[in-house]
Amino acid sequence: MKLVRHAAAVAVVVTGGALALAAPASASASASAPTAAKAAAVAAPSEAPVAKYNGACGAGHKVIDSANMENLGTTFLTYNKTTGENCVVTVRTKPGAPVKMFARLSSKTGGTATDSGQFTTYAGPVYIEALGECVTWEGGITTYSTKGTGHCG
């Protein structure tokens, strides 16, 4: 499983023994082009969620992975082994005034499901049936986002 975090901040990257500054990239550029700053932001999958899973994906769905966006919240990937359905929801640590958030899930044959907008508590749930396929899942809160790959079922 590969997990990458993105943030709209200036990062210091060590390349060949020299320090270089990586300027922040736009959301579309950071999602599509690998950069040294992006590679340096790989997170350990064992990190404990900063937000609690809210059960939004429904009965039968069990959390199989999660990724934090600093202390703002967590994106959860769930799976229902009975139906083969994957689900993603992004949950804020502290609900409040609406902020930009999203939850996205995709697979080769299942396409892409996205919920994005201004939310007070969570974005999603979004679902894809991907029995026997690998899924890519993403979530974001304000300028922070996360992307996970490698879950195949």
N, C-alpha and C positions, 0 to 999 in steps of 0.2 A: 504494500500500500504506500502510495506517495502522497504526502500532505504538504501543501505550500501555502504560506500566508502572504498577503499583499497589504501594504499600507502606503498611504500617500505621505511619505516622509522622506527625508534625505538619509541615505544609508552610506556607511563607510565600508568599503569592500577591499580585502587584501588580494592583490593579484601579482603573482611572481615576486613576492617580497616587497612590493611597493603598495602604498595606500592610494586609493582612488575614490573619488566621490561619485556616487551614482545618483543622478537627479531623479526626482519622482516622475513616474510615467503616468500617462492617462489611463483610465480604467480599461479602455479597449486595447491599448498597447500592452499593458501588463498582463492581460488575459491571454494574449496570443503569441507574444514573443518572449522566449526565455532570455533572462538577463542575469548578470553576475549577482545583482542585488536580490533577484528572485531566488536564485539557487542558494544564496546565503540564508534565506528565510525558511529553510526546511525545518519543520517542527517535529518533535518526537511524538509518536502516536499515543504514548502512555500518559500524556498530560490530562489531568483531571478537568472535567467541564467546570467553567465558572458560572454557568446558568444551569438550572435544573430542566430536564426534559419534561415537557408539559403534557405528554400523551396525545398530542394533536393528530398523530397519524392513525390512531384508532386501535381497536382491539386486535390482538394477534401480532402487532408490530413490536419488535424488540430492537433496542438500540444496538447497532453493531459497530458504530464508530462515531466520533465527534471531533470537532476542531474549534478552538477558541479564537476569538478576535480580541486580543488583549483582555481587558476586564469588562468589555462591553457586552459580551454574550457568547453563545456557542451555537454552531450548526450541528445538527444531529442527523445521521443516516440511520434509518431503521429498515428492517426486513421482516416480511411475513412469510414464514416458511410454508404455510399451507397454501397461499395464493401465488407465491413467487413475486409478490409486489414489494418494490422498494419505495421509500418515502424520505423526503428531506424537509426539515423545519429549522429555521433560525430563530433562536429565542434570546431576548435581551436579558441581561442580568438584573437591571433595574428598569422596569417599565416607566414610561413618562410621556413627555410631549412626543408627537410623531417625528420619526427620523427616517431617512432613507435606509431601506432594508431589502434583501432579496433571499430567495431560496431557489436553487436550480438543480435539476437532476436530468441526466441524459444517458442514452445507450445507443448502440449502432442501429438496431431495428426499432427501438421504442421511441426514438426521437428525443425531444427536449421538452420538459415541463418547467415553467418558471412562474414564480409569484414575486412581484417587485412593486414597491411603492413606498408611501410614508406610513409607518406602522408604530403603534405605541408599545406593543408587547412582543409579537412574533410575526414572521413571514412564512408562508406556507400554510398547510402542508402541500407538497407537490408529489405526485405518484407516477411511477412507470413500472410496468410488468416487464421484467428482464430475466426470465428463467433461463439459465444457461449462458447468460451474457455478463460482461463487465459493465459497471456503471461509473460515471463521473458525477461527482456531487460538489456543489458550491453553495456558499452563503456569504452574506455581507451585511455589515452594519456601519453606517456613515461611510467613512473612507477606508475601512478595513474590510478585507475579504479573505476567504479561504477556499481551497480547492483540494479535493481528495479523489484519487483514482485507485484502481486495483481491486475493488470488491467485485468478485465474480460469483455467480450462483446459478 
